[in-house]
Amino acid sequence: MADVSLMANEYRQAPQDIEAEKAVFGAIFFDVKSDTAMVTAQAILEPKDFYRTAHQEIFKAMQSLVDDDRPIDVLTLQDKLNANQQLENVGGIAYLAELAESTASAANLKHYANIVHEKAVLRRLIETLTKNMSLAYDGGTDSTKLLEEVSHEVDQLAQDRGNDELRRIQDVIVEFQENLDAAVDNDSDIVGLATGYPELDKLTHGFREDQMIVIGARPAVGKTAFVLNIAKNVAKTEAVPVVIFSLEMGAVDLVTRLVASEGSIDSNHITTGQMEKDDWASLTMAIQSLSNMKIYMDDTPGIRMTQIASKLRQLEKDLLANMSEDERDENPHPLGMVMIDYLGLIESSNTESRQQAVSEISRSIKKLSKELRTPIIALAQLSRGVEQRTDKRPVLSDLRESGSIEQDADIVAFLYRDDYYRDEGDEDGAGAPEEEQDSVPIEVILEKNRAGARGTATLMFNKPTFKFADRAPEYRAGGPENGPIPPAPANMNNSW
């Protein structure tokens, strides 16, 4: 039965509007004394948007006349088509005269052009779906790869429907004024989502919608724990949905870290089950607190960007369905924040090189953040080059398979722990300190910050509980240049 339906569809006429196509040309001819109509038409249409081949050739010729700085009328168009050996193919001088005699007004040109473009998009959509439907029937293409191709091609069609209008500065100033008024009314200097760490928020002013934030560090420095703390803080204090894609760690392991951090419980106690008396009360509190947060997790290994985008769009749709009409009008993009751990593990169909694949993934993340109007934090690994330097603080060039990551990202931050390298031992054979501290300072180095200043925020990282916190006042004056940082209090876990 499906085959019969497909055969029937082959005889259906492709979407088109010949009269609208003729009206576009009529409006251009009508505006013969200026090139305003042609400018408007070119902002919306390409030659391939016209259904008739003759119309495609005519529009190409018109574009050539504009490039040659010649007026567009029947005679000049006849001359150009003759030079291209296309005059007879389009219907000759008689057909050009017929188009020129159209009563279409230049004032309605944009309306006509949008109709032509709309029909063209529908034809390309049919072509895309038909081609991939044939591949699906053949069964020779992997379904995951085919779905990715379909999604990519449909996304490309959606991009081709972008707004053709330039924005007047007066209109943008209105939006600017609204943002400024909101900032003035805001008692805080944070205009985005607060991370929960004032020293970091002072540099970023909070993470804002449509931002791509990249967090890089060497393995085991604490980048996963860091973004989990941010996710928890945002979900708790901002009361917005937060989504975590973990390609490296299972969801239960993520929850273990979240519970340890929220309850200030030694994660080893949770993992081994050797809970101390005070741990149980903290565990209950942490579970209740986390249960009230809007945190969503996905631990699919080898996930692709098309799958991530699809899941986020579906979640946004589900969230909007549960909101009132007024809530939807006020907040049409309800996702608060998205985190991906980590960028290098996302699968790609690009087999040319891993660097090109990562660059393609990076661009997709940035576009998705703009589409969903939500900040997306992506973790990234660093190359081993950082290990060869005396100063092992990361820089932008240390991003592994960087490609376009540093260009696409609005914020690039690196984590650095001095004890991470001390523990590994120096080249002269000196080993790690005799007694390892549970709480250590960790630097969050902002190497790129489009919306603010570059700088470094220093936090405290409690390794057993995976918890990050602001430094106490006595720590802020510390650091290698000012003497050793004092040891953490014995009850550090409970004081957090």
KEDOVEX-803530 format. One record per residue (C-alpha): residue number from 1; residue in one letter; x, y, z. Coordinates in steps of 0.1 Angstrom, whole numbers. Example, Ala and Ser with C-alpha at 12.3 -4.5 7.8 and 13.67 -1.06 7.14 Angstrom:
+-----+------+-------+-------+-------+
:  nr : rest :    xx :    yy :    zz :
+-----+------+-------+-------+-------+
:   1 :    a :   123 :   -45 :    78 :
:   2 :    s :   137 :   -11 :    71 :
+-----+------+-------+-------+-------+
//
This chain:
+-----+------+-------+-------+-------+
:  nr : rest :    xx :    yy :    zz :
+-----+------+-------+-------+-------+
:   1 :    m :     0 :     0 :     0 :
:   2 :    a :    29 :    24 :     8 :
:   3 :    d :    44 :    18 :   -26 :
:   4 :    v :    11 :    28 :   -43 :
:   5 :    s :     9 :    59 :   -22 :
:   6 :    l :    44 :    69 :   -33 :
:   7 :    m :    36 :    63 :   -69 :
:   8 :    a :     6 :    85 :   -66 :
:   9 :    n :    27 :   113 :   -51 :
:  10 :    e :    50 :   113 :   -81 :
:  11 :    y :    21 :   126 :  -103 :
:  12 :    r :    13 :   155 :   -79 :
:  13 :    q :    24 :   189 :   -92 :
:  14 :    a :    54 :   205 :   -74 :
:  15 :    p :    46 :   237 :   -54 :
:  16 :    q :    48 :   267 :   -77 :
:  17 :    d :    31 :   300 :   -84 :
:  18 :    i :    39 :   312 :  -120 :
:  19 :    e :    18 :   343 :  -116 :
:  20 :    a :    38 :   354 :   -86 :
:  21 :    e :    70 :   348 :  -106 :
:  22 :    k :    57 :   370 :  -134 :
:  23 :    a :    46 :   396 :  -109 :
:  24 :    v :    82 :   398 :   -95 :
:  25 :    f :    95 :   406 :  -130 :
:  26 :    g :    66 :   430 :  -137 :
:  27 :    a :    74 :   449 :  -105 :
:  28 :    i :   111 :   451 :  -114 :
:  29 :    f :   102 :   465 :  -149 :
:  30 :    f :    78 :   489 :  -133 :
:  31 :    d :   106 :   503 :  -112 :
:  32 :    v :   127 :   510 :  -142 :
:  33 :    k :   139 :   544 :  -131 :
:  34 :    s :   156 :   530 :  -100 :
:  35 :    d :   172 :   497 :   -88 :
:  36 :    t :   152 :   496 :   -56 :
:  37 :    a :   130 :   468 :   -67 :
:  38 :    m :   159 :   446 :   -79 :
:  39 :    v :   177 :   452 :   -46 :
:  40 :    t :   146 :   440 :   -27 :
:  41 :    a :   142 :   410 :   -50 :
:  42 :    q :   178 :   399 :   -46 :
:  43 :    a :   176 :   401 :    -8 :
:  44 :    i :   149 :   374 :   -10 :
:  45 :    l :   154 :   354 :   -41 :
:  46 :    e :   180 :   334 :   -60 :
:  47 :    p :   177 :   323 :   -97 :
:  48 :    k :   170 :   287 :   -85 :
:  49 :    d :   140 :   299 :   -65 :
:  50 :    f :   120 :   303 :   -98 :
:  51 :    y :   101 :   272 :  -110 :
:  52 :    r :   104 :   280 :  -147 :
:  53 :    t :   138 :   276 :  -162 :
:  54 :    a :   131 :   306 :  -184 :
:  55 :    h :   124 :   327 :  -153 :
:  56 :    q :   157 :   315 :  -138 :
:  57 :    e :   176 :   327 :  -169 :
:  58 :    i :   158 :   360 :  -169 :
:  59 :    f :   166 :   367 :  -133 :
:  60 :    k :   203 :   357 :  -138 :
:  61 :    a :   204 :   382 :  -167 :
:  62 :    m :   189 :   409 :  -145 :
:  63 :    q :   215 :   403 :  -119 :
:  64 :    s :   242 :   406 :  -146 :
:  65 :    l :   228 :   439 :  -156 :
:  66 :    v :   229 :   452 :  -120 :
:  67 :    d :   266 :   440 :  -118 :
:  68 :    d :   273 :   459 :  -150 :
:  69 :    d :   256 :   490 :  -136 :
:  70 :    r :   231 :   490 :  -165 :
:  71 :    p :   194 :   497 :  -162 :
:  72 :    i :   169 :   469 :  -165 :
:  73 :    d :   144 :   472 :  -193 :
:  74 :    v :   133 :   451 :  -222 :
:  75 :    l :   160 :   462 :  -246 :
:  76 :    t :   189 :   458 :  -221 :
:  77 :    l :   175 :   424 :  -210 :
:  78 :    q :   172 :   413 :  -246 :
:  79 :    d :   208 :   423 :  -253 :
:  80 :    k :   221 :   404 :  -222 :
:  81 :    l :   200 :   373 :  -229 :
:  82 :    n :   213 :   374 :  -265 :
:  83 :    a :   249 :   375 :  -253 :
:  84 :    n :   241 :   345 :  -231 :
:  85 :    q :   225 :   327 :  -260 :
:  86 :    q :   193 :   323 :  -239 :
:  87 :    l :   169 :   348 :  -256 :
:  88 :    e :   150 :   322 :  -277 :
:  89 :    n :   150 :   297 :  -247 :
:  90 :    v :   131 :   322 :  -225 :
:  91 :    g :   104 :   329 :  -252 :
:  92 :    g :   121 :   357 :  -271 :
:  93 :    i :   114 :   394 :  -271 :
:  94 :    a :    76 :   388 :  -271 :
:  95 :    y :    77 :   371 :  -237 :
:  96 :    l :    99 :   399 :  -222 :
:  97 :    a :    74 :   424 :  -235 :
:  98 :    e :    46 :   404 :  -219 :
:  99 :    l :    64 :   405 :  -185 :
: 100 :    a :    71 :   442 :  -188 :
: 101 :    e :    34 :   449 :  -195 :
: 102 :    s :    24 :   434 :  -162 :
: 103 :    t :     4 :   457 :  -139 :
: 104 :    a :    23 :   444 :  -108 :
: 105 :    s :    33 :   473 :   -85 :
: 106 :    a :    68 :   476 :   -71 :
: 107 :    a :    51 :   483 :   -37 :
: 108 :    n :    40 :   447 :   -36 :
: 109 :    l :    72 :   432 :   -48 :
: 110 :    k :    83 :   418 :   -14 :
: 111 :    h :    49 :   400 :   -11 :
: 112 :    y :    54 :   384 :   -46 :
: 113 :    a :    90 :   375 :   -39 :
: 114 :    n :    81 :   358 :    -6 :
: 115 :    i :    55 :   337 :   -23 :
: 116 :    v :    81 :   325 :   -49 :
: 117 :    h :   106 :   318 :   -22 :
: 118 :    e :    81 :   299 :    -1 :
: 119 :    k :    72 :   276 :   -30 :
: 120 :    a :   109 :   271 :   -37 :
: 121 :    v :   116 :   260 :    -1 :
: 122 :    l :    87 :   235 :    -3 :
: 123 :    r :   101 :   220 :   -35 :
: 124 :    r :   135 :   216 :   -19 :
: 125 :    l :   120 :   200 :    11 :
: 126 :    i :   101 :   175 :   -11 :
: 127 :    e :   133 :   168 :   -30 :
: 128 :    t :   152 :   162 :     2 :
: 129 :    l :   126 :   140 :    18 :
: 130 :    t :   121 :   120 :   -15 :
: 131 :    k :   158 :   114 :   -19 :
: 132 :    n :   162 :   102 :    17 :
: 133 :    m :   130 :    82 :    15 :
: 134 :    s :   145 :    63 :   -15 :
: 135 :    l :   177 :    56 :     5 :
: 136 :    a :   156 :    44 :    34 :
: 137 :    y :   137 :    19 :    11 :
: 138 :    d :   170 :     7 :    -4 :
: 139 :    g :   182 :    -1 :    32 :
: 140 :    g :   218 :     3 :    22 :
: 141 :    t :   225 :    33 :    44 :
: 142 :    d :   229 :    32 :    82 :
: 143 :    s :   197 :    46 :    98 :
: 144 :    t :   217 :    68 :   123 :
: 145 :    k :   237 :    83 :    94 :
: 146 :    l :   206 :    88 :    73 :
: 147 :    l :   187 :   105 :   101 :
: 148 :    e :   217 :   128 :   106 :
: 149 :    e :   218 :   137 :    69 :
: 150 :    v :   180 :   144 :    68 :
: 151 :    s :   183 :   166 :    99 :
: 152 :    h :   213 :   185 :    85 :
: 153 :    e :   196 :   191 :    52 :
: 154 :    v :   164 :   202 :    68 :
: 155 :    d :   183 :   225 :    91 :
: 156 :    q :   200 :   240 :    61 :
: 157 :    l :   166 :   247 :    45 :
: 158 :    a :   155 :   264 :    77 :
: 159 :    q :   186 :   286 :    76 :
: 160 :    d :   179 :   296 :    40 :
: 161 :    r :   146 :   310 :    53 :
: 162 :    g :   164 :   335 :    75 :
: 163 :    n :   152 :   371 :    78 :
: 164 :    d :   160 :   390 :    47 :
: 165 :    e :   156 :   424 :    63 :
: 166 :    l :   184 :   445 :    77 :
: 167 :    r :   176 :   460 :   111 :
: 168 :    r :   175 :   498 :   113 :
: 169 :    i :   197 :   511 :   141 :
: 170 :    q :   167 :   530 :   156 :
: 171 :    d :   149 :   496 :   161 :
: 172 :    v :   180 :   481 :   177 :
: 173 :    i :   184 :   511 :   200 :
: 174 :    v :   149 :   504 :   213 :
: 175 :    e :   159 :   469 :   223 :
: 176 :    f :   192 :   483 :   237 :
: 177 :    q :   172 :   507 :   258 :
: 178 :    e :   150 :   480 :   272 :
: 179 :    n :   181 :   459 :   282 :
: 180 :    l :   196 :   490 :   298 :
: 181 :    d :   165 :   498 :   318 :
: 182 :    a :   164 :   462 :   330 :
: 183 :    a :   200 :   464 :   340 :
: 184 :    v :   194 :   497 :   359 :
: 185 :    d :   165 :   482 :   378 :
: 186 :    n :   186 :   451 :   386 :
: 187 :    d :   202 :   455 :   421 :
: 188 :    s :   231 :   431 :   410 :
: 189 :    d :   257 :   435 :   383 :
: 190 :    i :   247 :   400 :   371 :
: 191 :    v :   225 :   401 :   340 :
: 192 :    g :   226 :   364 :   332 :
: 193 :    l :   224 :   332 :   352 :
: 194 :    a :   245 :   334 :   383 :
: 195 :    t :   270 :   305 :   387 :
: 196 :    g :   269 :   308 :   425 :
: 197 :    y :   305 :   320 :   426 :
: 198 :    p :   306 :   359 :   430 :
: 199 :    e :   343 :   361 :   420 :
: 200 :    l :   335 :   344 :   387 :
: 201 :    d :   302 :   362 :   382 :
: 202 :    k :   320 :   395 :   385 :
: 203 :    l :   340 :   387 :   354 :
: 204 :    t :   312 :   371 :   333 :
: 205 :    h :   282 :   390 :   347 :
: 206 :    g :   265 :   357 :   346 :
: 207 :    f :   260 :   333 :   317 :
: 208 :    r :   236 :   347 :   292 :
: 209 :    e :   212 :   333 :   266 :
: 210 :    d :   227 :   322 :   233 :
: 211 :    q :   262 :   320 :   248 :
: 212 :    m :   286 :   291 :   241 :
: 213 :    i :   309 :   286 :   270 :
: 214 :    v :   339 :   263 :   268 :
: 215 :    i :   356 :   249 :   299 :
: 216 :    g :   389 :   233 :   293 :
: 217 :    a :   413 :   214 :   316 :
: 218 :    r :   436 :   184 :   317 :
: 219 :    p :   421 :   151 :   328 :
: 220 :    a :   412 :   148 :   365 :
: 221 :    v :   416 :   185 :   373 :
: 222 :    g :   379 :   188 :   382 :
: 223 :    k :   361 :   202 :   352 :
: 224 :    t :   332 :   177 :   354 :
: 225 :    a :   328 :   185 :   391 :
: 226 :    f :   329 :   222 :   383 :
: 227 :    v :   301 :   222 :   358 :
: 228 :    l :   280 :   199 :   380 :
: 229 :    n :   283 :   225 :   408 :
: 230 :    i :   273 :   253 :   384 :
: 231 :    a :   244 :   231 :   371 :
: 232 :    k :   232 :   225 :   407 :
: 233 :    n :   236 :   262 :   417 :
: 234 :    v :   217 :   275 :   386 :
: 235 :    a :   189 :   249 :   390 :
: 236 :    k :   186 :   257 :   427 :
: 237 :    t :   189 :   295 :   429 :
: 238 :    e :   175 :   304 :   394 :
: 239 :    a :   148 :   277 :   394 :
: 240 :    v :   152 :   270 :   357 :
: 241 :    p :   155 :   237 :   338 :
: 242 :    v :   191 :   225 :   334 :
: 243 :    v :   201 :   197 :   310 :
: 244 :    i :   233 :   177 :   313 :
: 245 :    f :   246 :   155 :   285 :
: 246 :    s :   273 :   132 :   299 :
: 247 :    l :   291 :   112 :   272 :
: 248 :    e :   318 :    99 :   296 :
: 249 :    m :   301 :    93 :   329 :
: 250 :    g :   269 :    75 :   337 :
: 251 :    a :   239 :    93 :   352 :
: 252 :    v :   241 :    74 :   385 :
: 253 :    d :   278 :    85 :   389 :
: 254 :    l :   267 :   121 :   381 :
: 255 :    v :   241 :   119 :   408 :
: 256 :    t :   266 :   105 :   433 :
: 257 :    r :   288 :   136 :   427 :
: 258 :    l :   258 :   159 :   430 :
: 259 :    v :   246 :   143 :   462 :
: 260 :    a :   282 :   145 :   477 :
: 261 :    s :   285 :   182 :   467 :
: 262 :    e :   250 :   192 :   479 :
: 263 :    g :   253 :   173 :   512 :
: 264 :    s :   290 :   179 :   517 :
: 265 :    i :   295 :   142 :   521 :
: 266 :    d :   328 :   124 :   514 :
: 267 :    s :   320 :   106 :   481 :
: 268 :    n :   340 :    76 :   492 :
: 269 :    h :   315 :    71 :   520 :
: 270 :    i :   287 :    70 :   494 :
: 271 :    t :   305 :    47 :   470 :
: 272 :    t :   316 :    22 :   496 :
: 273 :    g :   284 :    24 :   517 :
: 274 :    q :   306 :    31 :   548 :
: 275 :    m :   284 :    60 :   559 :
: 276 :    e :   291 :    79 :   591 :
: 277 :    k :   264 :    89 :   615 :
: 278 :    d :   262 :   125 :   603 :
: 279 :    d :   263 :   115 :   567 :
: 280 :    w :   227 :   101 :   568 :
: 281 :    a :   211 :   134 :   578 :
: 282 :    s :   232 :   152 :   551 :
: 283 :    l :   222 :   125 :   525 :
: 284 :    t :   185 :   130 :   532 :
: 285 :    m :   188 :   167 :   529 :
: 286 :    a :   208 :   165 :   497 :
: 287 :    i :   183 :   141 :   480 :
: 288 :    q :   153 :   162 :   490 :
: 289 :    s :   170 :   193 :   477 :
: 290 :    l :   181 :   178 :   444 :
: 291 :    s :   147 :   162 :   439 :
: 292 :    n :   131 :   197 :   438 :
: 293 :    m :   155 :   209 :   411 :
: 294 :    k :   147 :   208 :   373 :
: 295 :    i :   177 :   188 :   363 :
: 296 :    y :   176 :   165 :   333 :
: 297 :    m :   203 :   140 :   323 :
: 298 :    d :   213 :   120 :   293 :
: 299 :    d :   242 :    96 :   294 :
: 300 :    t :   239 :    82 :   259 :
: 301 :    p :   275 :    73 :   248 :
: 302 :    g :   286 :    84 :   213 :
: 303 :    i :   257 :   108 :   210 :
: 304 :    r :   255 :   131 :   179 :
: 305 :    m :   247 :   168 :   177 :
: 306 :    t :   216 :   160 :   157 :
: 307 :    q :   204 :   138 :   186 :
: 308 :    i :   213 :   165 :   212 :
: 309 :    a :   194 :   191 :   192 :
: 310 :    s :   164 :   169 :   188 :
: 311 :    k :   162 :   160 :   225 :
: 312 :    l :   165 :   197 :   235 :
: 313 :    r :   138 :   208 :   211 :
: 314 :    q :   115 :   181 :   224 :
: 315 :    l :   121 :   191 :   260 :
: 316 :    e :   115 :   227 :   251 :
: 317 :    k :    82 :   217 :   235 :
: 318 :    d :    72 :   196 :   265 :
: 319 :    l :    80 :   225 :   289 :
: 320 :    l :    60 :   250 :   269 :
: 321 :    a :    31 :   226 :   268 :
: 322 :    n :    30 :   227 :   306 :
: 323 :    m :    30 :   265 :   308 :
: 324 :    s :     2 :   289 :   307 :
: 325 :    e :    -3 :   311 :   276 :
: 326 :    d :    10 :   342 :   296 :
: 327 :    e :    40 :   322 :   307 :
: 328 :    r :    47 :   311 :   271 :
: 329 :    d :    44 :   347 :   259 :
: 330 :    e :    68 :   359 :   286 :
: 331 :    n :    93 :   331 :   282 :
: 332 :    p :    91 :   313 :   248 :
: 333 :    h :   124 :   296 :   254 :
: 334 :    p :   122 :   280 :   289 :
: 335 :    l :   155 :   260 :   289 :
: 336 :    g :   178 :   276 :   315 :
: 337 :    m :   212 :   260 :   307 :
: 338 :    v :   227 :   231 :   288 :
: 339 :    m :   259 :   213 :   296 :
: 340 :    i :   279 :   188 :   275 :
: 341 :    d :   306 :   166 :   290 :
: 342 :    y :   325 :   166 :   268 :
: 343 :    l :   328 :   181 :   233 :
: 344 :    g :   355 :   157 :   220 :
: 345 :    l :   333 :   126 :   226 :
: 346 :    i :   304 :   138 :   204 :
: 347 :    e :   301 :   116 :   173 :
: 348 :    s :   302 :   131 :   138 :
: 349 :    s :   296 :   119 :   103 :
: 350 :    n :   326 :   140 :    91 :
: 351 :    t :   353 :   115 :    84 :
: 352 :    e :   378 :   138 :    67 :
: 353 :    s :   396 :   146 :   100 :
: 354 :    r :   388 :   148 :   137 :
: 355 :    q :   397 :   185 :   137 :
: 356 :    q :   372 :   193 :   110 :
: 357 :    a :   346 :   171 :   128 :
: 358 :    v :   352 :   190 :   161 :
: 359 :    s :   350 :   223 :   143 :
: 360 :    e :   316 :   213 :   128 :
: 361 :    i :   304 :   202 :   162 :
: 362 :    s :   315 :   235 :   177 :
: 363 :    r :   296 :   255 :   151 :
: 364 :    s :   265 :   234 :   157 :
: 365 :    i :   266 :   240 :   194 :
: 366 :    k :   268 :   278 :   189 :
: 367 :    k :   239 :   277 :   164 :
: 368 :    l :   219 :   256 :   188 :
: 369 :    s :   225 :   281 :   217 :
: 370 :    k :   212 :   309 :   195 :
: 371 :    e :   182 :   289 :   184 :
: 372 :    l :   171 :   278 :   219 :
: 373 :    r :   182 :   312 :   235 :
: 374 :    t :   201 :   294 :   263 :
: 375 :    p :   237 :   292 :   273 :
: 376 :    i :   255 :   259 :   265 :
: 377 :    i :   286 :   249 :   284 :
: 378 :    a :   308 :   224 :   266 :
: 379 :    l :   338 :   208 :   283 :
: 380 :    a :   370 :   203 :   263 :
: 381 :    q :   402 :   184 :   268 :
: 382 :    l :   436 :   201 :   265 :
: 383 :    s :   466 :   189 :   246 :
: 384 :    r :   497 :   175 :   263 :
: 385 :    g :   516 :   206 :   252 :
: 386 :    v :   507 :   223 :   284 :
: 387 :    e :   528 :   197 :   303 :
: 388 :    q :   559 :   208 :   285 :
: 389 :    r :   559 :   244 :   298 :
: 390 :    t :   573 :   258 :   330 :
: 391 :    d :   540 :   277 :   336 :
: 392 :    k :   514 :   251 :   331 :
: 393 :    r :   484 :   274 :   331 :
: 394 :    p :   465 :   267 :   299 :
: 395 :    v :   461 :   291 :   270 :
: 396 :    l :   438 :   290 :   240 :
: 397 :    s :   463 :   271 :   218 :
: 398 :    d :   461 :   242 :   243 :
: 399 :    l :   426 :   233 :   232 :
: 400 :    r :   428 :   198 :   217 :
: 401 :    e :   415 :   196 :   181 :
: 402 :    s :   405 :   232 :   186 :
: 403 :    g :   394 :   240 :   150 :
: 404 :    s :   369 :   268 :   154 :
: 405 :    i :   362 :   263 :   191 :
: 406 :    e :   379 :   295 :   202 :
: 407 :    q :   362 :   314 :   174 :
: 408 :    d :   327 :   301 :   181 :
: 409 :    a :   328 :   303 :   219 :
: 410 :    d :   318 :   335 :   237 :
: 411 :    i :   337 :   325 :   268 :
: 412 :    v :   367 :   301 :   271 :
: 413 :    a :   378 :   293 :   306 :
: 414 :    f :   405 :   270 :   318 :
: 415 :    l :   408 :   253 :   352 :
: 416 :    y :   443 :   251 :   368 :
: 417 :    r :   453 :   235 :   401 :
: 418 :    d :   489 :   240 :   413 :
: 419 :    d :   486 :   208 :   434 :
: 420 :    y :   477 :   188 :   403 :
: 421 :    y :   513 :   191 :   391 :
: 422 :    r :   530 :   190 :   425 :
: 423 :    d :   514 :   157 :   432 :
: 424 :    e :   529 :   143 :   400 :
: 425 :    g :   564 :   151 :   412 :
: 426 :    d :   590 :   175 :   398 :
: 427 :    e :   616 :   167 :   373 :
: 428 :    d :   643 :   167 :   400 :
: 429 :    g :   625 :   137 :   416 :
: 430 :    a :   607 :   155 :   444 :
: 431 :    g :   575 :   137 :   451 :
: 432 :    a :   541 :   148 :   462 :
: 433 :    p :   536 :   165 :   496 :
: 434 :    e :   535 :   141 :   526 :
: 435 :    e :   500 :   150 :   535 :
: 436 :    e :   476 :   158 :   506 :
: 437 :    q :   450 :   185 :   514 :
: 438 :    d :   413 :   178 :   509 :
: 439 :    s :   406 :   214 :   500 :
: 440 :    v :   428 :   231 :   474 :
: 441 :    p :   426 :   264 :   455 :
: 442 :    i :   417 :   261 :   418 :
: 443 :    e :   420 :   289 :   393 :
: 444 :    v :   392 :   296 :   367 :
: 445 :    i :   412 :   314 :   340 :
: 446 :    l :   390 :   333 :   315 :
: 447 :    e :   411 :   335 :   284 :
: 448 :    k :   383 :   348 :   262 :
: 449 :    n :   352 :   367 :   273 :
: 450 :    r :   333 :   385 :   247 :
: 451 :    a :   309 :   402 :   271 :
: 452 :    g :   335 :   412 :   298 :
: 453 :    a :   370 :   413 :   309 :
: 454 :    r :   396 :   385 :   309 :
: 455 :    g :   408 :   375 :   343 :
: 456 :    t :   411 :   348 :   369 :
: 457 :    a :   387 :   338 :   396 :
: 458 :    t :   401 :   315 :   424 :
: 459 :    l :   378 :   291 :   441 :
: 460 :    m :   383 :   263 :   466 :
: 461 :    f :   378 :   227 :   455 :
: 462 :    n :   370 :   201 :   481 :
: 463 :    k :   381 :   169 :   464 :
: 464 :    p :   364 :   143 :   486 :
: 465 :    t :   330 :   160 :   482 :
: 466 :    f :   335 :   174 :   447 :
: 467 :    k :   324 :   207 :   460 :
: 468 :    f :   335 :   241 :   448 :
: 469 :    a :   332 :   272 :   470 :
: 470 :    d :   343 :   308 :   471 :
: 471 :    r :   375 :   314 :   490 :
: 472 :    a :   372 :   327 :   525 :
: 473 :    p :   387 :   362 :   530 :
: 474 :    e :   419 :   348 :   545 :
: 475 :    y :   425 :   328 :   513 :
: 476 :    r :   421 :   357 :   489 :
: 477 :    a :   455 :   372 :   499 :
: 478 :    g :   472 :   338 :   496 :
: 479 :    g :   489 :   322 :   467 :
: 480 :    p :   524 :   311 :   459 :
: 481 :    e :   536 :   346 :   456 :
: 482 :    n :   523 :   355 :   491 :
: 483 :    g :   532 :   324 :   509 :
: 484 :    p :   513 :   291 :   513 :
: 485 :    i :   476 :   291 :   515 :
: 486 :    p :   465 :   281 :   550 :
: 487 :    p :   452 :   245 :   554 :
: 488 :    a :   414 :   239 :   553 :
: 489 :    p :   396 :   238 :   586 :
: 490 :    a :   390 :   204 :   600 :
: 491 :    n :   352 :   208 :   597 :
: 492 :    m :   354 :   222 :   561 :
: 493 :    n :   328 :   197 :   549 :
: 494 :    n :   302 :   207 :   574 :
: 495 :    s :   310 :   245 :   570 :
: 496 :    w :   301 :   243 :   533 :
+-----+------+-------+-------+-------+
//
